[in-house]
Amino acid sequence: MFLPENVSGANKAEQDRKAAFKRIEAWAMNIISAPLRKDVTVSVQEVQCGDPQCSPIDTAIAIVFSSGGQGMFGVPAEAKDVTEQELKHFFPTPEVLQKWHRGEEADWPPMNDDELGPEDFPPLRFEVGTKVLCRIGPTDWAPGKVIQLWYREPQWPQGSFAPYKIKLNNGSDIFAPGDLDQVIRRDPNP
């Protein structure tokens, strides 16, 4: 039977996407402590972001315990681009996982801005003043400079932060929704 090239290509892309989901699920299971691992299901999916300032596709990871407790978090990248290191960077703390396991509410990332301090955030790759390239479209990149770490806008929900605010060379300000090479990288020509 003959399959048109674009159909077989679509099937290959879907197979690759499902393989990436399985890989992320396996990494997540390894991150979760052994006592909790026996009572958990991890599910991965991709969600499209409608905000032009964010990653076009995010990978959402749901953690559901047999107790009924659950939580969800995301990585601002397509599943095929998520690395184990990036997953660990965005993964909930053991304390949050314990609360979810007990069926308790626990925000991840933390939602009460008043209780957050610099020690609550993971370390970032770049410092203020670093020259970077920022993804501004599916294949477009723009040069700029990091002007603020852990940026947030007043209208964002509590606990929502972007790792970087960047002043582009064209004068406009943008933010990077994640500290990932797929979104922001060091400018090789500073």
PyMOL CGO cylinders between C-alpha atoms (Angstrom):
from pymol import cmd
from pymol.cgo import CYLINDER

trace = [
    CYLINDER, 0.00, 0.00, 0.00, 1.30, 3.46, -0.89, 0.3, 1, 1, 1, 1, 1, 1,
    CYLINDER, 1.30, 3.46, -0.89, 1.28, 6.24, 1.69, 0.3, 1, 1, 1, 1, 1, 1,
    CYLINDER, 1.28, 6.24, 1.69, 1.84, 9.80, 0.52, 0.3, 1, 1, 1, 1, 1, 1,
    CYLINDER, 1.84, 9.80, 0.52, 5.09, 11.23, 1.88, 0.3, 1, 1, 1, 1, 1, 1,
    CYLINDER, 5.09, 11.23, 1.88, 3.41, 13.93, 3.96, 0.3, 1, 1, 1, 1, 1, 1,
    CYLINDER, 3.41, 13.93, 3.96, 1.14, 11.37, 5.68, 0.3, 1, 1, 1, 1, 1, 1,
    CYLINDER, 1.14, 11.37, 5.68, 4.04, 9.10, 6.58, 0.3, 1, 1, 1, 1, 1, 1,
    CYLINDER, 4.04, 9.10, 6.58, 5.99, 12.18, 7.74, 0.3, 1, 1, 1, 1, 1, 1,
    CYLINDER, 5.99, 12.18, 7.74, 3.06, 13.17, 9.96, 0.3, 1, 1, 1, 1, 1, 1,
    CYLINDER, 3.06, 13.17, 9.96, 2.98, 9.64, 11.40, 0.3, 1, 1, 1, 1, 1, 1,
    CYLINDER, 2.98, 9.64, 11.40, 6.72, 9.80, 12.11, 0.3, 1, 1, 1, 1, 1, 1,
    CYLINDER, 6.72, 9.80, 12.11, 6.33, 13.18, 13.83, 0.3, 1, 1, 1, 1, 1, 1,
    CYLINDER, 6.33, 13.18, 13.83, 3.50, 11.79, 15.99, 0.3, 1, 1, 1, 1, 1, 1,
    CYLINDER, 3.50, 11.79, 15.99, 5.58, 8.72, 16.87, 0.3, 1, 1, 1, 1, 1, 1,
    CYLINDER, 5.58, 8.72, 16.87, 8.51, 10.96, 17.83, 0.3, 1, 1, 1, 1, 1, 1,
    CYLINDER, 8.51, 10.96, 17.83, 6.21, 13.12, 19.98, 0.3, 1, 1, 1, 1, 1, 1,
    CYLINDER, 6.21, 13.12, 19.98, 4.82, 10.07, 21.80, 0.3, 1, 1, 1, 1, 1, 1,
    CYLINDER, 4.82, 10.07, 21.80, 8.36, 8.77, 22.35, 0.3, 1, 1, 1, 1, 1, 1,
    CYLINDER, 8.36, 8.77, 22.35, 9.30, 12.13, 23.89, 0.3, 1, 1, 1, 1, 1, 1,
    CYLINDER, 9.30, 12.13, 23.89, 6.27, 11.92, 26.21, 0.3, 1, 1, 1, 1, 1, 1,
    CYLINDER, 6.27, 11.92, 26.21, 7.36, 8.44, 27.36, 0.3, 1, 1, 1, 1, 1, 1,
    CYLINDER, 7.36, 8.44, 27.36, 10.94, 9.64, 27.92, 0.3, 1, 1, 1, 1, 1, 1,
    CYLINDER, 10.94, 9.64, 27.92, 9.74, 12.59, 30.06, 0.3, 1, 1, 1, 1, 1, 1,
    CYLINDER, 9.74, 12.59, 30.06, 7.39, 10.32, 32.03, 0.3, 1, 1, 1, 1, 1, 1,
    CYLINDER, 7.39, 10.32, 32.03, 10.30, 7.96, 32.78, 0.3, 1, 1, 1, 1, 1, 1,
    CYLINDER, 10.30, 7.96, 32.78, 12.55, 10.84, 33.90, 0.3, 1, 1, 1, 1, 1, 1,
    CYLINDER, 12.55, 10.84, 33.90, 9.77, 12.19, 36.12, 0.3, 1, 1, 1, 1, 1, 1,
    CYLINDER, 9.77, 12.19, 36.12, 9.28, 8.79, 37.74, 0.3, 1, 1, 1, 1, 1, 1,
    CYLINDER, 9.28, 8.79, 37.74, 13.01, 8.66, 38.51, 0.3, 1, 1, 1, 1, 1, 1,
    CYLINDER, 13.01, 8.66, 38.51, 12.90, 12.13, 40.10, 0.3, 1, 1, 1, 1, 1, 1,
    CYLINDER, 12.90, 12.13, 40.10, 10.00, 11.20, 42.39, 0.3, 1, 1, 1, 1, 1, 1,
    CYLINDER, 10.00, 11.20, 42.39, 11.22, 9.50, 45.58, 0.3, 1, 1, 1, 1, 1, 1,
    CYLINDER, 11.22, 9.50, 45.58, 10.84, 5.71, 45.75, 0.3, 1, 1, 1, 1, 1, 1,
    CYLINDER, 10.84, 5.71, 45.75, 8.20, 5.73, 48.55, 0.3, 1, 1, 1, 1, 1, 1,
    CYLINDER, 8.20, 5.73, 48.55, 5.92, 7.98, 46.48, 0.3, 1, 1, 1, 1, 1, 1,
    CYLINDER, 5.92, 7.98, 46.48, 6.68, 6.35, 43.12, 0.3, 1, 1, 1, 1, 1, 1,
    CYLINDER, 6.68, 6.35, 43.12, 4.50, 3.29, 43.73, 0.3, 1, 1, 1, 1, 1, 1,
    CYLINDER, 4.50, 3.29, 43.73, 1.36, 5.43, 44.12, 0.3, 1, 1, 1, 1, 1, 1,
    CYLINDER, 1.36, 5.43, 44.12, 1.78, 7.85, 41.22, 0.3, 1, 1, 1, 1, 1, 1,
    CYLINDER, 1.78, 7.85, 41.22, 0.87, 8.22, 37.58, 0.3, 1, 1, 1, 1, 1, 1,
    CYLINDER, 0.87, 8.22, 37.58, 2.72, 10.75, 35.41, 0.3, 1, 1, 1, 1, 1, 1,
    CYLINDER, 2.72, 10.75, 35.41, 1.12, 12.05, 32.23, 0.3, 1, 1, 1, 1, 1, 1,
    CYLINDER, 1.12, 12.05, 32.23, 2.70, 14.34, 29.64, 0.3, 1, 1, 1, 1, 1, 1,
    CYLINDER, 2.70, 14.34, 29.64, 1.08, 16.42, 26.92, 0.3, 1, 1, 1, 1, 1, 1,
    CYLINDER, 1.08, 16.42, 26.92, 1.82, 19.47, 24.84, 0.3, 1, 1, 1, 1, 1, 1,
    CYLINDER, 1.82, 19.47, 24.84, -0.29, 22.61, 25.08, 0.3, 1, 1, 1, 1, 1, 1,
    CYLINDER, -0.29, 22.61, 25.08, -0.29, 25.53, 22.69, 0.3, 1, 1, 1, 1, 1, 1,
    CYLINDER, -0.29, 25.53, 22.69, 0.27, 28.95, 24.23, 0.3, 1, 1, 1, 1, 1, 1,
    CYLINDER, 0.27, 28.95, 24.23, -1.86, 31.73, 22.78, 0.3, 1, 1, 1, 1, 1, 1,
    CYLINDER, -1.86, 31.73, 22.78, 0.32, 34.50, 24.19, 0.3, 1, 1, 1, 1, 1, 1,
    CYLINDER, 0.32, 34.50, 24.19, 2.78, 35.78, 21.54, 0.3, 1, 1, 1, 1, 1, 1,
    CYLINDER, 2.78, 35.78, 21.54, 5.29, 36.55, 24.32, 0.3, 1, 1, 1, 1, 1, 1,
    CYLINDER, 5.29, 36.55, 24.32, 5.56, 32.93, 25.50, 0.3, 1, 1, 1, 1, 1, 1,
    CYLINDER, 5.56, 32.93, 25.50, 6.89, 29.69, 24.12, 0.3, 1, 1, 1, 1, 1, 1,
    CYLINDER, 6.89, 29.69, 24.12, 4.60, 28.59, 21.24, 0.3, 1, 1, 1, 1, 1, 1,
    CYLINDER, 4.60, 28.59, 21.24, 4.22, 25.11, 22.75, 0.3, 1, 1, 1, 1, 1, 1,
    CYLINDER, 4.22, 25.11, 22.75, 4.65, 24.11, 26.40, 0.3, 1, 1, 1, 1, 1, 1,
    CYLINDER, 4.65, 24.11, 26.40, 5.05, 20.60, 27.74, 0.3, 1, 1, 1, 1, 1, 1,
    CYLINDER, 5.05, 20.60, 27.74, 2.61, 20.02, 30.62, 0.3, 1, 1, 1, 1, 1, 1,
    CYLINDER, 2.61, 20.02, 30.62, 3.36, 17.30, 33.18, 0.3, 1, 1, 1, 1, 1, 1,
    CYLINDER, 3.36, 17.30, 33.18, 0.55, 16.05, 35.42, 0.3, 1, 1, 1, 1, 1, 1,
    CYLINDER, 0.55, 16.05, 35.42, 1.34, 14.08, 38.58, 0.3, 1, 1, 1, 1, 1, 1,
    CYLINDER, 1.34, 14.08, 38.58, -1.62, 12.13, 39.99, 0.3, 1, 1, 1, 1, 1, 1,
    CYLINDER, -1.62, 12.13, 39.99, -1.42, 10.07, 43.18, 0.3, 1, 1, 1, 1, 1, 1,
    CYLINDER, -1.42, 10.07, 43.18, -3.72, 7.17, 44.02, 0.3, 1, 1, 1, 1, 1, 1,
    CYLINDER, -3.72, 7.17, 44.02, -4.76, 9.19, 47.13, 0.3, 1, 1, 1, 1, 1, 1,
    CYLINDER, -4.76, 9.19, 47.13, -6.49, 11.61, 44.76, 0.3, 1, 1, 1, 1, 1, 1,
    CYLINDER, -6.49, 11.61, 44.76, -3.85, 14.29, 45.26, 0.3, 1, 1, 1, 1, 1, 1,
    CYLINDER, -3.85, 14.29, 45.26, -2.46, 15.83, 42.12, 0.3, 1, 1, 1, 1, 1, 1,
    CYLINDER, -2.46, 15.83, 42.12, -0.53, 18.68, 40.62, 0.3, 1, 1, 1, 1, 1, 1,
    CYLINDER, -0.53, 18.68, 40.62, 0.69, 19.99, 37.31, 0.3, 1, 1, 1, 1, 1, 1,
    CYLINDER, 0.69, 19.99, 37.31, 3.61, 22.03, 36.05, 0.3, 1, 1, 1, 1, 1, 1,
    CYLINDER, 3.61, 22.03, 36.05, 5.03, 22.97, 32.68, 0.3, 1, 1, 1, 1, 1, 1,
    CYLINDER, 5.03, 22.97, 32.68, 8.25, 23.32, 30.75, 0.3, 1, 1, 1, 1, 1, 1,
    CYLINDER, 8.25, 23.32, 30.75, 8.24, 26.08, 28.09, 0.3, 1, 1, 1, 1, 1, 1,
    CYLINDER, 8.24, 26.08, 28.09, 9.38, 23.88, 25.21, 0.3, 1, 1, 1, 1, 1, 1,
    CYLINDER, 9.38, 23.88, 25.21, 8.11, 21.17, 22.90, 0.3, 1, 1, 1, 1, 1, 1,
    CYLINDER, 8.11, 21.17, 22.90, 8.41, 17.68, 24.41, 0.3, 1, 1, 1, 1, 1, 1,
    CYLINDER, 8.41, 17.68, 24.41, 11.07, 16.66, 21.89, 0.3, 1, 1, 1, 1, 1, 1,
    CYLINDER, 11.07, 16.66, 21.89, 13.28, 19.53, 23.13, 0.3, 1, 1, 1, 1, 1, 1,
    CYLINDER, 13.28, 19.53, 23.13, 12.90, 18.88, 26.88, 0.3, 1, 1, 1, 1, 1, 1,
    CYLINDER, 12.90, 18.88, 26.88, 16.06, 17.51, 28.48, 0.3, 1, 1, 1, 1, 1, 1,
    CYLINDER, 16.06, 17.51, 28.48, 16.31, 15.67, 31.78, 0.3, 1, 1, 1, 1, 1, 1,
    CYLINDER, 16.31, 15.67, 31.78, 18.19, 18.64, 33.27, 0.3, 1, 1, 1, 1, 1, 1,
    CYLINDER, 18.19, 18.64, 33.27, 15.43, 21.08, 32.22, 0.3, 1, 1, 1, 1, 1, 1,
    CYLINDER, 15.43, 21.08, 32.22, 12.77, 18.78, 33.66, 0.3, 1, 1, 1, 1, 1, 1,
    CYLINDER, 12.77, 18.78, 33.66, 14.63, 18.73, 37.00, 0.3, 1, 1, 1, 1, 1, 1,
    CYLINDER, 14.63, 18.73, 37.00, 14.88, 22.53, 36.87, 0.3, 1, 1, 1, 1, 1, 1,
    CYLINDER, 14.88, 22.53, 36.87, 11.07, 22.93, 36.66, 0.3, 1, 1, 1, 1, 1, 1,
    CYLINDER, 11.07, 22.93, 36.66, 10.14, 19.90, 38.82, 0.3, 1, 1, 1, 1, 1, 1,
    CYLINDER, 10.14, 19.90, 38.82, 8.24, 20.43, 42.11, 0.3, 1, 1, 1, 1, 1, 1,
    CYLINDER, 8.24, 20.43, 42.11, 10.18, 20.15, 45.36, 0.3, 1, 1, 1, 1, 1, 1,
    CYLINDER, 10.18, 20.15, 45.36, 9.98, 16.95, 47.45, 0.3, 1, 1, 1, 1, 1, 1,
    CYLINDER, 9.98, 16.95, 47.45, 7.89, 18.88, 49.99, 0.3, 1, 1, 1, 1, 1, 1,
    CYLINDER, 7.89, 18.88, 49.99, 5.31, 19.81, 47.34, 0.3, 1, 1, 1, 1, 1, 1,
    CYLINDER, 5.31, 19.81, 47.34, 5.20, 16.21, 46.09, 0.3, 1, 1, 1, 1, 1, 1,
    CYLINDER, 5.20, 16.21, 46.09, 4.60, 15.00, 49.67, 0.3, 1, 1, 1, 1, 1, 1,
    CYLINDER, 4.60, 15.00, 49.67, 1.66, 17.42, 50.03, 0.3, 1, 1, 1, 1, 1, 1,
    CYLINDER, 1.66, 17.42, 50.03, 0.16, 16.29, 46.72, 0.3, 1, 1, 1, 1, 1, 1,
    CYLINDER, 0.16, 16.29, 46.72, 0.61, 12.67, 47.81, 0.3, 1, 1, 1, 1, 1, 1,
    CYLINDER, 0.61, 12.67, 47.81, -1.35, 13.40, 51.01, 0.3, 1, 1, 1, 1, 1, 1,
    CYLINDER, -1.35, 13.40, 51.01, -4.08, 15.07, 48.93, 0.3, 1, 1, 1, 1, 1, 1,
    CYLINDER, -4.08, 15.07, 48.93, -3.20, 18.54, 50.24, 0.3, 1, 1, 1, 1, 1, 1,
    CYLINDER, -3.20, 18.54, 50.24, -3.16, 21.73, 48.18, 0.3, 1, 1, 1, 1, 1, 1,
    CYLINDER, -3.16, 21.73, 48.18, 0.30, 22.95, 47.25, 0.3, 1, 1, 1, 1, 1, 1,
    CYLINDER, 0.30, 22.95, 47.25, 1.02, 25.51, 44.56, 0.3, 1, 1, 1, 1, 1, 1,
    CYLINDER, 1.02, 25.51, 44.56, 3.84, 24.87, 42.16, 0.3, 1, 1, 1, 1, 1, 1,
    CYLINDER, 3.84, 24.87, 42.16, 5.50, 27.12, 41.38, 0.3, 1, 1, 1, 1, 1, 1,
    CYLINDER, 5.50, 27.12, 41.38, 4.77, 28.97, 44.66, 0.3, 1, 1, 1, 1, 1, 1,
    CYLINDER, 4.77, 28.97, 44.66, 1.86, 31.37, 44.27, 0.3, 1, 1, 1, 1, 1, 1,
    CYLINDER, 1.86, 31.37, 44.27, 2.25, 33.78, 47.20, 0.3, 1, 1, 1, 1, 1, 1,
    CYLINDER, 2.25, 33.78, 47.20, 4.64, 36.46, 45.94, 0.3, 1, 1, 1, 1, 1, 1,
    CYLINDER, 4.64, 36.46, 45.94, 4.94, 38.01, 49.41, 0.3, 1, 1, 1, 1, 1, 1,
    CYLINDER, 4.94, 38.01, 49.41, 6.59, 34.84, 50.74, 0.3, 1, 1, 1, 1, 1, 1,
    CYLINDER, 6.59, 34.84, 50.74, 9.04, 34.48, 47.86, 0.3, 1, 1, 1, 1, 1, 1,
    CYLINDER, 9.04, 34.48, 47.86, 12.66, 35.56, 48.01, 0.3, 1, 1, 1, 1, 1, 1,
    CYLINDER, 12.66, 35.56, 48.01, 15.67, 35.05, 45.74, 0.3, 1, 1, 1, 1, 1, 1,
    CYLINDER, 15.67, 35.05, 45.74, 16.54, 31.86, 47.64, 0.3, 1, 1, 1, 1, 1, 1,
    CYLINDER, 16.54, 31.86, 47.64, 13.22, 30.33, 46.49, 0.3, 1, 1, 1, 1, 1, 1,
    CYLINDER, 13.22, 30.33, 46.49, 14.14, 30.48, 42.81, 0.3, 1, 1, 1, 1, 1, 1,
    CYLINDER, 14.14, 30.48, 42.81, 16.49, 28.17, 40.97, 0.3, 1, 1, 1, 1, 1, 1,
    CYLINDER, 16.49, 28.17, 40.97, 19.80, 29.60, 39.78, 0.3, 1, 1, 1, 1, 1, 1,
    CYLINDER, 19.80, 29.60, 39.78, 19.82, 31.07, 36.28, 0.3, 1, 1, 1, 1, 1, 1,
    CYLINDER, 19.82, 31.07, 36.28, 22.42, 30.72, 33.53, 0.3, 1, 1, 1, 1, 1, 1,
    CYLINDER, 22.42, 30.72, 33.53, 22.78, 34.45, 32.77, 0.3, 1, 1, 1, 1, 1, 1,
    CYLINDER, 22.78, 34.45, 32.77, 23.34, 37.55, 34.86, 0.3, 1, 1, 1, 1, 1, 1,
    CYLINDER, 23.34, 37.55, 34.86, 22.05, 41.08, 34.32, 0.3, 1, 1, 1, 1, 1, 1,
    CYLINDER, 22.05, 41.08, 34.32, 24.06, 42.62, 31.47, 0.3, 1, 1, 1, 1, 1, 1,
    CYLINDER, 24.06, 42.62, 31.47, 24.64, 39.36, 29.58, 0.3, 1, 1, 1, 1, 1, 1,
    CYLINDER, 24.64, 39.36, 29.58, 24.29, 39.71, 25.79, 0.3, 1, 1, 1, 1, 1, 1,
    CYLINDER, 24.29, 39.71, 25.79, 21.79, 37.12, 24.54, 0.3, 1, 1, 1, 1, 1, 1,
    CYLINDER, 21.79, 37.12, 24.54, 19.78, 35.98, 21.55, 0.3, 1, 1, 1, 1, 1, 1,
    CYLINDER, 19.78, 35.98, 21.55, 16.03, 35.61, 22.13, 0.3, 1, 1, 1, 1, 1, 1,
    CYLINDER, 16.03, 35.61, 22.13, 13.57, 33.56, 20.17, 0.3, 1, 1, 1, 1, 1, 1,
    CYLINDER, 13.57, 33.56, 20.17, 10.90, 35.91, 18.80, 0.3, 1, 1, 1, 1, 1, 1,
    CYLINDER, 10.90, 35.91, 18.80, 9.19, 33.54, 16.37, 0.3, 1, 1, 1, 1, 1, 1,
    CYLINDER, 9.19, 33.54, 16.37, 9.24, 29.95, 15.18, 0.3, 1, 1, 1, 1, 1, 1,
    CYLINDER, 9.24, 29.95, 15.18, 12.67, 30.44, 13.55, 0.3, 1, 1, 1, 1, 1, 1,
    CYLINDER, 12.67, 30.44, 13.55, 13.48, 34.10, 14.29, 0.3, 1, 1, 1, 1, 1, 1,
    CYLINDER, 13.48, 34.10, 14.29, 16.00, 35.29, 16.88, 0.3, 1, 1, 1, 1, 1, 1,
    CYLINDER, 16.00, 35.29, 16.88, 16.83, 38.83, 18.05, 0.3, 1, 1, 1, 1, 1, 1,
    CYLINDER, 16.83, 38.83, 18.05, 19.88, 40.12, 19.94, 0.3, 1, 1, 1, 1, 1, 1,
    CYLINDER, 19.88, 40.12, 19.94, 19.52, 41.88, 23.27, 0.3, 1, 1, 1, 1, 1, 1,
    CYLINDER, 19.52, 41.88, 23.27, 20.77, 42.23, 26.83, 0.3, 1, 1, 1, 1, 1, 1,
    CYLINDER, 20.77, 42.23, 26.83, 19.39, 40.81, 30.10, 0.3, 1, 1, 1, 1, 1, 1,
    CYLINDER, 19.39, 40.81, 30.10, 18.12, 43.75, 32.19, 0.3, 1, 1, 1, 1, 1, 1,
    CYLINDER, 18.12, 43.75, 32.19, 16.29, 41.95, 35.03, 0.3, 1, 1, 1, 1, 1, 1,
    CYLINDER, 16.29, 41.95, 35.03, 16.16, 38.51, 36.66, 0.3, 1, 1, 1, 1, 1, 1,
    CYLINDER, 16.16, 38.51, 36.66, 12.89, 36.91, 37.82, 0.3, 1, 1, 1, 1, 1, 1,
    CYLINDER, 12.89, 36.91, 37.82, 10.68, 39.47, 36.10, 0.3, 1, 1, 1, 1, 1, 1,
    CYLINDER, 10.68, 39.47, 36.10, 6.92, 39.68, 36.59, 0.3, 1, 1, 1, 1, 1, 1,
    CYLINDER, 6.92, 39.68, 36.59, 4.14, 41.96, 35.44, 0.3, 1, 1, 1, 1, 1, 1,
    CYLINDER, 4.14, 41.96, 35.44, 1.43, 43.17, 37.85, 0.3, 1, 1, 1, 1, 1, 1,
    CYLINDER, 1.43, 43.17, 37.85, -1.43, 41.58, 35.90, 0.3, 1, 1, 1, 1, 1, 1,
    CYLINDER, -1.43, 41.58, 35.90, 0.17, 38.12, 35.95, 0.3, 1, 1, 1, 1, 1, 1,
    CYLINDER, 0.17, 38.12, 35.95, -1.27, 35.58, 38.39, 0.3, 1, 1, 1, 1, 1, 1,
    CYLINDER, -1.27, 35.58, 38.39, 0.48, 35.34, 41.74, 0.3, 1, 1, 1, 1, 1, 1,
    CYLINDER, 0.48, 35.34, 41.74, 3.57, 33.17, 41.57, 0.3, 1, 1, 1, 1, 1, 1,
    CYLINDER, 3.57, 33.17, 41.57, 4.10, 33.77, 37.85, 0.3, 1, 1, 1, 1, 1, 1,
    CYLINDER, 4.10, 33.77, 37.85, 7.59, 34.91, 36.97, 0.3, 1, 1, 1, 1, 1, 1,
    CYLINDER, 7.59, 34.91, 36.97, 9.75, 34.96, 33.85, 0.3, 1, 1, 1, 1, 1, 1,
    CYLINDER, 9.75, 34.96, 33.85, 13.41, 34.19, 34.46, 0.3, 1, 1, 1, 1, 1, 1,
    CYLINDER, 13.41, 34.19, 34.46, 14.62, 37.12, 32.34, 0.3, 1, 1, 1, 1, 1, 1,
    CYLINDER, 14.62, 37.12, 32.34, 13.55, 40.54, 31.11, 0.3, 1, 1, 1, 1, 1, 1,
    CYLINDER, 13.55, 40.54, 31.11, 15.53, 41.52, 28.02, 0.3, 1, 1, 1, 1, 1, 1,
    CYLINDER, 15.53, 41.52, 28.02, 16.08, 44.83, 26.23, 0.3, 1, 1, 1, 1, 1, 1,
    CYLINDER, 16.08, 44.83, 26.23, 16.37, 43.97, 22.55, 0.3, 1, 1, 1, 1, 1, 1,
    CYLINDER, 16.37, 43.97, 22.55, 18.81, 45.89, 20.37, 0.3, 1, 1, 1, 1, 1, 1,
    CYLINDER, 18.81, 45.89, 20.37, 15.80, 47.43, 18.57, 0.3, 1, 1, 1, 1, 1, 1,
    CYLINDER, 15.80, 47.43, 18.57, 14.80, 49.09, 21.87, 0.3, 1, 1, 1, 1, 1, 1,
    CYLINDER, 14.80, 49.09, 21.87, 11.80, 46.92, 22.79, 0.3, 1, 1, 1, 1, 1, 1,
    CYLINDER, 11.80, 46.92, 22.79, 11.53, 44.98, 26.05, 0.3, 1, 1, 1, 1, 1, 1,
    CYLINDER, 11.53, 44.98, 26.05, 10.52, 41.32, 26.12, 0.3, 1, 1, 1, 1, 1, 1,
    CYLINDER, 10.52, 41.32, 26.12, 10.76, 38.49, 28.61, 0.3, 1, 1, 1, 1, 1, 1,
    CYLINDER, 10.76, 38.49, 28.61, 11.98, 34.92, 28.29, 0.3, 1, 1, 1, 1, 1, 1,
    CYLINDER, 11.98, 34.92, 28.29, 9.38, 32.47, 29.66, 0.3, 1, 1, 1, 1, 1, 1,
    CYLINDER, 9.38, 32.47, 29.66, 12.03, 29.87, 30.48, 0.3, 1, 1, 1, 1, 1, 1,
    CYLINDER, 12.03, 29.87, 30.48, 15.76, 29.52, 31.02, 0.3, 1, 1, 1, 1, 1, 1,
    CYLINDER, 15.76, 29.52, 31.02, 16.14, 27.20, 28.04, 0.3, 1, 1, 1, 1, 1, 1,
    CYLINDER, 16.14, 27.20, 28.04, 18.39, 27.27, 24.96, 0.3, 1, 1, 1, 1, 1, 1,
    CYLINDER, 18.39, 27.27, 24.96, 15.24, 26.95, 22.82, 0.3, 1, 1, 1, 1, 1, 1,
    CYLINDER, 15.24, 26.95, 22.82, 14.09, 30.36, 24.15, 0.3, 1, 1, 1, 1, 1, 1,
    CYLINDER, 14.09, 30.36, 24.15, 17.21, 32.31, 25.14, 0.3, 1, 1, 1, 1, 1, 1,
    CYLINDER, 17.21, 32.31, 25.14, 20.90, 31.69, 24.56, 0.3, 1, 1, 1, 1, 1, 1,
    CYLINDER, 20.90, 31.69, 24.56, 24.18, 33.53, 24.99, 0.3, 1, 1, 1, 1, 1, 1,
    CYLINDER, 24.18, 33.53, 24.99, 25.01, 35.74, 21.99, 0.3, 1, 1, 1, 1, 1, 1,
    CYLINDER, 25.01, 35.74, 21.99, 28.12, 34.22, 20.39, 0.3, 1, 1, 1, 1, 1, 1,
    CYLINDER, 28.12, 34.22, 20.39, 29.01, 37.67, 18.98, 0.3, 1, 1, 1, 1, 1, 1,
    CYLINDER, 29.01, 37.67, 18.98, 28.83, 40.00, 21.99, 0.3, 1, 1, 1, 1, 1, 1,
]
cmd.load_cgo(trace, "trace")
